[in-house]
């Protein structure tokens, strides 16, 4: 896909089975929304082709318009009509398709019942909570029984606490309704929670396609690991048979047969130790209580520019406290050294 001479998408080759959710994950400008718009029929590809349920909908000399692709779509702001009732909003796509009144009423009731809003058909969308409005948007998207439902960052306007609640609810809805879905997001936790497969995108390419657990355990590159916030990536230099970070020997072996390498250190790969004898040492910069333990951010010594790592602690540490960190070698992930900047 290109705009003029500028390539926006490159080498995209994706497929997904019925009844699964594919998340398109990446930073702003990576091409994920463009890809969704191509599937929706809101853009026409400049090369390649698109098939939905075995039917070609776009390709050389072929373009099936959006209304004939059998798709539903949930937008970022839900796009509910304020002057229509809940039932009127859900009924709208059926009216545009010329479905008769009696059939519309039956299908709207069924769609609202499926999302748990059957008793709210006559209410105004403005009288509903954010979560209920989202359910109305989903009911509207599924009322015509589409082959695929497309979600365009539907939770991005919510604050973090409400988003976490809505992710769990949305995931339960998608699975409970047996939807086939493509979900666009820049939020890692949303993608890993909702999707069966995650396509991590960067600069118009899919740099890794995997199940959430495979992404976490086996990121394809240091960039992917950093974007997923799996831990700190340290740039190391080989020192004899081992490796050094800055002027400090780490006492770890393995890694690529090169003079430099990047090393992913997750919180699980570190243990707290005495500052004087440990491979790494640093200063406690932040302490947050999460999931029955303290997430501790430590700024490492011998780092230029400054580098932080995270560990988990059962006890609360003091800000400014100096600690040592031992490395658990079997929990490390090695990558070839990079020269480019990390994904932001």
N, C-alpha and C positions, 0 to 999 in steps of 0.2 A: 504494500500500500504506500502511495507517495502523493504528496501535494506538490505539483509541479516537478521540480528536480530534487526535492527533498524527500528522502525515504523515511516514512514514519514507522512502518512495520517491516521486518525483514525475516524471511525464513520461518514464518509461523506455520506449524503443522500440528494441529491438535484434534483429538477426537475424545468423545466421552460416552459411556454407556447410559442407557435409559435408567432413570431413578437415582442418579448420583448428582452431587454438587461439585462443580469445578470453580475454584476461586482464582481470579486473576489478581495477583498481588504485586504491587510495586509502587515506587515513589511517583509523585506528580510528574507528568510528562513522559512516562515510560511507554505509553501506547495502549494501556489496558482499556480505557474508555473508548478509544478509536476501534479497538477490536470488538468490543461489545456493540458498538454502533454498526459495524459491518454485519455482525450476526443479525441484528435487529432489522437491517434493511434501511437504516437511516443514512448510510453511506454506501457507495458502490465501489468495490475493489478495483484497483488499477491493474492488478494481476492476480492469478490464482483463482480458486473457486471455493464455494461454501455449500455444504449439503446439510440438510436437517432431516433426520429420520429417513435417510436414504434418498431424499429428494433434493436435487440440485436447485439452489435458489439464487446463486450468483456465480458468474463465470464469464468466459469470452462469449459475447453476444447474448447473454442471458442475465436478466435481473427481475426477480420476483419482488413486488412491493411489500412493505411491512405488513399490511393488513391481510395478505395472503400467505404469510409464513407460519401461521398458527402459533404465535408467540404471545406471552404475557410479559408485562414489564412493571417493575416497582421502582419508582424514581427516588432521588435523593430527598426531595421535600414532600414525597407522597402524592403531590399534584391532585389533591382532592378539590372538587368544586364546592365552594362554601355555600352556594345558593341551592344545592341539591341535598336531599336527605342521604343517609348512609345507603339505603336501597337504591336511590337514584344514581349515586356515584357508581355502584356496582353494576347497575343495569346499563350504564352508558355505552360500553363497547358492544353490547348485544343490540341496542337500538341502532347503532351505526352499521351493524351487520345486517339489519333488516329482520331480526328475529321477532316473531309475533308476541303480543302482549302477554298472553296466557303462558307461553313457553318461557318468556323472560321472567315472569313472576316466580315460576317454579325453580328456575335455575339460580336466580338471585337468592332465594330463600335457602337453597341447598348450599350455595357458596358461603353465605353468612353463617349457616349452621356449622360448616366445616371449620371455620375459624373462631367459633364460639361467640358470635355476635348476633345470633338469630333474634334476640329480644331487643336489639337496638336499631332495627331497620328504619324506623321513622325519625330517629334522632338526627340532629345536625352534626356534621363532623367537628364543628367548633366545641360541641358539648362533650367530646370524647377526650380521653387521655392520649398522650403521644403513642403509647403502645397499642391502644385501640384503633387509632388512626392508621397505624401501620398494618393492623389486621384488615381494615377496610381496603387498603391499597392491595394487599395480597388477595383478598376476596375478589376484587375487580380484576386482578391479573389472572385468576384461575377460573373465572365464571364461564369462559368460553372453552374450558378444558384444553389449554394449549399444550403443545408438545414440549416446550421449554419455557421456563420463567426466567427472565433476566432481571438481576438486581443491580442497580447502579448506585453504589455507596449509600444504601438506605439509612445507615445509622450515623453518618458523618457529622450531622448537625447536632447530635446529642452530646451532653457532657459525659465524662468518662464513667461515672458511677451508673448512670442510666443506660449507657451503651453496653456495659457488662451484663446488666439485667436483660436487656433486649436481645443481646446475642444468644443467650441461652433460650429465650422464648422463641426467637426466630428459628433457631436450629431445630427445636422440637416441632415447630409447625411444618418446616420443610420436610423433615423426616416423616412426621405423622401423615402428611398429605401425599407422601410418595412422589414429590416433585422431582423433575429433572431441572437443574438450575445452573445458571452461570452467575457468579457473584463477584462484582468488582469492588475492591477495597484497597486502601493503603495501610490498613491496620493489621498487623501480624496476628494478634490474638483472635480477631474475627475470622480470618482465613483458616487458622489452625483449628478453631473450634467448629466451624460450620462445614468445611469442605471434606470431601472424600479424596480429592486430588487438588493440589495447589500448583499453579503455574506462576513462578516468580519471574517477573519481567524487568528488563533493564534496557533502555535505549532502543525500544522497538523489537527486542528479541526475548524469547523465552529462554532464560539461562538455566532453569531447573524445573522439571515437572515431576512431582512425587507426592505420595501420601504424606499427611502432616508428620507422622512419626518418623518417616524416612528423612524428611527435611531437617528435623531437629537432630537426629542421630548422625546423618551423613550429608551435611551441606556440601554442595558441589564446589564451592569456592569460598575464599575469605570474604568476598563481597557479600555473598548470600548470607554467610554466618553473621556478618555485621548488620545487615539489613534486618535479619530476623531477631537481632539482639540476643544471640545465644551466649555471648560472653565477650571477653576481650581478645583481640588479635594482636599478638606481639611480634615484632620483627626481630628475628634472631640471627646471630652470626656463628658459624661453626668454629669451635675452639678445640682442635685436636679431635678426639672421638666424641666430644659432647658439644653443648651449645651455650652461648652466652647471650645475655640480654643487657645491652649497654656494657658496663664494665664488670658485670656479675655473672659468674659461671652458674648455670642452673642445675647441673647434675642430672640432666635427662639425656637419653640416647635415642637413636632411631631418627626418623625423619628422612627427607630426600637426600640423595647423594650430591648435594650442592653446597656452596659456601654460605648461602643465606637461605632463609625460609621464613614463612609466617606460621604462627602457632595459635590455634584457638584454645583459649583456656576458659572453660565454663565454671560456674560456681561449684559444681560437683568435682572439679579437677583440683581443688585447693583445700588444704587443711590448715587450721591456725596452729602456729608454732611460736617458739621463742624468737624474738627479732634478731638476736645476735648470731644464731646458727642456721637459720632457714635459707632456702634458695632465694626467696624474694622477701622484701620487707617494705613497709610503707606506713602511711598515716591514715587513720580512720577519718573519712570526710563526711559520711552520712550514715544514719542508722534508721531503718524503717521496719516496722513490725508487719509481717506478712505470713499468712498461712502457718500460724503456730511457731514461727521462728523469726529471727531478725535478719533482714537483708542488709548487709554491711558493705559500703563502698569504700575501697581503700585506694589511695593514690600511691603508686609505686615509686620507690627510690630509683635512681639511675635511669630515669626516663626523660627523654627530650625529643619531642614535646611531652607534656604531662600525660600519663596513661593511668587509667583507673581499672580496677577489677572488682568483681563482686563475689562475696562469699556468704554462706549461711551460718548463723550462730544461734545457739540455744540461749545465750546470755546477752544482755544489752551491753554494748561497748561504749566507751566515752569518745566523744568527738575530740580529735587531736591525739588520741592514743596511738602509740606505735606498736605494730605487731609484725610477726613473721608469718610467712606463708610457705607451706610445703606443697610440692606439685605431685599429684597422683598420675604417674606416667601412663597407666593404661587407659586413662580417660581423656587423653589429649587427641587433637585432630590437627594434622599437618597439611599445609598448602604450599605451593611454590611461592617464592617471594614476588611481591608486586611492586610496580613503580607508579601505578595510577592511584588516584584518590579513592577512598571508600564511598559506597553508595550512601547518600544522605536521605 
